[in-house]
């Protein structure tokens, strides 16, 4: 596996392998010195054509914990703002001998174009492209769900998937690359996914996605759920009116205090509430829900570093093995690994 562009292309084995490696990487965050030498001498470029806080910082932290050299590149204030093309930017990075390029771009398909163009001989990781895909976000969401699922079942999470888990993804599905990547990955891992949104915020062709679709959040909650993910209303991508008012949206499709109480009424005591961030409090989620003990918002941010460490490691140094993979005292590299980079 050379690049990570979308979750639709991930097999169950590769997905579980990334999650297992991320679990081992999470132990690094518990050490006094949060550093591994696995990518020493490698260069990772964060190439961001869209604004980002969580994803960019998470990838930077992940690369640095693996001892890689990191170059942060943003479109603002760079030659891109002067009209430089993606090709010219890529060839500049090639001249710098970048080993991996983490790219976020406003255009759907830009990471795939970069990976398949021949402009650059580096691993390409999609950090979000338009409304298309955000694979590492989906992986960190799955990692968070698997950790929760494992605690409930008492079964070790290593090697496990999400078979039988009931998941709701609710909100602005139309503009959400997170929703698309999650649907495909969660299906691959055996979960049952239901999308809940107003008809105007569902994409054309959603009936062909591997999930159920509902317009009624309350009815879907009543049917039972193990995890509910609320999506941000992406007003910046909306060029028309997709719902009557924010008040109406919050009443019908937001996870408010009343719906939080519904989980208690239905005795769904183990249901978790997720959000990829940033949150519009009071619109798609209430402050009570976002700050409740059910919320995994901060855990998702924390798990994002571990997952991105795993992805970088597996793409750049997948053949390295740890002689003591279960040791938290002196881990050097995970025991699990994807196939090493090839040139196909």
N, C-alpha and C positions, 0 to 999 in steps of 0.2 A: 504494500500500500504506500503510494508515493505522496498523496495529498489528502486533505480532509476538506471536502467541498460541500457535502450534503449528507444528511442521515439516511436518505432514501437508498443510498448505495452501500450502507453498512450492513454486513451480515450480523446475525445474532452473535456469532463467536467473536467477531471483531469488536462489537459493542460491549460485550461482557468483558473482553480483554482490556479495553480502555478503562472500564469501571473498576476492575480488579487492580489495575496498575494505579489508578487514582487513589484507591483505598490505601495502598502501600505508601504512595506519595503523601497522603494526609498525615502520616506519622512524622514527616519532616517538620511540620508546623508545630509539633509538640516538643521538639528538641530545643535546647538552649541555643545552639547554632543551627539556624534554619537554612542549611546549605548542603547541596550534593555536588560532586565534581563531574557528574555525568556528561554535561555539555560544555566542559571547559574548552576554550579555543573555538567554539562555534559562534556564529553571529546570527541573531534573530532581529529582523526588522519589523516594527509595527507600522504598517502603512495605512493610515486612516484618512479617508476622504470624507468621512462624516464625523460629527462630534460624538464623543464617547467619554465616559468616565469609568464606569465599572469594568467594561470589557478591556479597555486599553491598559488600565492599571493592573488588572488581573493577569493579563498576558505578560506584562512587564515583570510583575512579581514572580510569576511562574518561571520565566526564563532566567531571572537572576538567581532564584533558588537552585536552579540547575547549573549555575556558574557560567551561563552563556553571556556573551557581550550583546547588549541591547541598543538598537538605534530606533528612536521614535521619530516618525515622519508624519506630519500633518499637512493637509492641503493648504490650510490657511497660512499665509506667510511664506509659502514655498513656490517653486517654479510652476506648480500646477495652477496657482492663482494667476500666473502670467500666460497660461494657455498651453503648458506642456502636456503632452498626451500620456496615456497610461503606458504605451510602448516605450517612450523615451524615459519615463520614470523607472520602468522595469529594467531597462538596459543600464541605467545608472546604478541600480542596486546590484546588477550582475557584475559590473565593474568593481564593486566593493566586495565581491565574493560573499554575498549573503547566503547563508545555509537554509534559512527558513524565512518566509514572508507571511506575516499575519495581516490580512487585508480586510478592511471594512470599506464598502463602496456604496454610493447611492444607487448605482445601476445593478439591477438583477443580472447575474451572469458574469459580472466582472472578474470574480475570483477564478471561475472556470476558464475564462478567456486568458487570464494570466498564466494559469497552470498548463494550458494546452497550446500556447502560442509558440513555444520555443524561444521566447525572448529571454528567459531566465532559467537557470538550472538550479532551482531551489525548491524545497517543499513549500507548498502553498496551503495556508489554513484560512478558511473562510470565517471571518469574524462578523459576518452579517452583510448581505448584499440585497439592497432594495427591500422588496417585500417577499423575497424568495426563500432564503434559508439562513439559519444561525445554528450550525451544528454543535458548537461547544456549549451553547446555552442549553440546548436540549439534553446534552450529555450530563451537564451538571444538575439539571432538573431530575433526570433519571437516577443519578447517583444519590441525590437527596431522598427521592422516593424509595430507592432500594434500601438505604440505611434505615428508614422508618419501617418499611415492610419487614425487614430482617428482625428488628427489635420486637415487633408484634408477634411474629411467627416463632421466634426463638431459633430460627435456622440461620447458620452463618451466611453472610452476604456474598462471600467470595465464590464466584462461579454461578451465582444465582441470577435470575431475571425477574421480571415483574408479572409473571403469569397469574392471572386472576384478579389483578388489581383494577379497581373501577376508578376512572379518572375523568373529571370534568374540566374542559378548557373553555372559559367563558369570556366574552367581550368582543373586541375589535379583531375578529379573525381575518377579515379582508386585508388589512394592512400589516398583519403580523407574520414576520418570518419565523418568530419563535413558535407560533402555533403550528406552522407547516412542518418544521423540523421535529417538533415534539410528536405530532401525530404519527409520522413514519417511524420514528425511533421506538416509541412506546408500543406500536403495533408489533414491531420486530421483537420486542422484549416480552410480548405476550399479554400486555395490558388491554383493557377494554376502555376505549376513549369515546366520550360524547362531547361534541362541540355545542355550545349554547350561545346564541347571538341573535340580534334582530336580523331579519332577512336581508336588509340593506348592507349588513356588515359580514356577509358570507360571500366567498369568492365564487365565480362561475366555475362549475365542474366539481364543487365540493361533494356532490353525491357520489363521485368516483373515489373519494378518499377512503382509506380503511378505518372508518369511524362512523358513529351515529351522529345525527344532527337533530337538535331541538331548538325551539324558540322560547321555551318556558323553563326558566331557571328553577323555580319553586318545585315544579313537577319532577324535574331531574334530581333535585336534592332528595325529594321524598322517596325516590326509587333506590336510594342508597349510594354512597360515594366514599372512597378511601382518601382521595386527594382532589382538591379543587384549585385550579390555577386561574387566577384573574388576569386578564390581559389589559395593558394600558390602552386607553382611547388615544389614538395617534392623530390628534387634531392637525398637526403640521402636514400630514399627508392627505388631508381631506379638502377637496376643492369644491365640495357641495355639501348640502345638508343631508346627513345620513340618519338622523333621528330628530324628533320634534324639538327637544330641549335637553340640556344636561340633567335637569331635574327628573324628566321622564325617563331618561336612560338609567339614572341611578335607582329609580324606583323599580324598574322592571328587570334590569340586568346587572345592577351593582350588588356586590356582596356587602350588605349593610348590617346594622346591629340586629335587626329582626331575623335575618337569615343566619347570623351567627348563633342566635338563640335557638333557631330551628334545629341545628345540629345537636344541641343538647336535648331538645324535645324528642328527637328521633333516636336518642341514645347512640349517636355516632361519635362516641367520645374519643376515638382514635383518628378521626379525619383531620388531615392537615390542610392548611391554607397556604397557597404559594402565589408568588408574583415575581416576574422576571425583572421588574424595576425599569425605570423609575416609576413611582406610584403617583396617581392622581387621587389623593385622599379625598373622600367625600363624593367621588364620581364612580369609579369602578370598584372601590373598596373603602370601607369605613376605617377610621383610626382604631376603633375597638378591635376590629378583625385583624388589621395589620400588626397590631401590638399584642395580640392575644397569645396565649401559650401554644395555640395551634399553629401559629405563623412560623414559616420556615424561611422567611425573607433573608435574614442575616445568615442562616445556615447555607442558603444558596450562594451567597456572595463568598463565604468561606470555602465552600466546596468547589467554587469556580477555579480557584487557584490550583487545587489538587488535580482537577480534571485537565486543566490546560498544561500543567506540568506533565501529566501522563501523555497527552497528545504530542507535545514537543519531544519528549523522550522517545516515544515509540516511532515517530517519523524520522528522527535524526540519529538515534543510537539504539535501535531495537534489538540488536544482537547482544548487548551487554547484559550479563546475568549477575544477580546478587547471590553470593555463596550463602548468605544468611538472610533470606528474604523476609522472614518473620521477626527479625530482630529490630527493636526500636532504638537500640543503643548505638548501632553502627551500620545503618543501612547505606549502601552505596548506589544501588540501582535495583529496580523491581525485577522479580523473577519472570514475570509474564512479559511477552513482547510480540508485537506484530512482525510480520516479515520485514526484513531490512529493505531500505530503499532500492528500487531497481530503476532501470532507465527505459522501461517500456512506456 
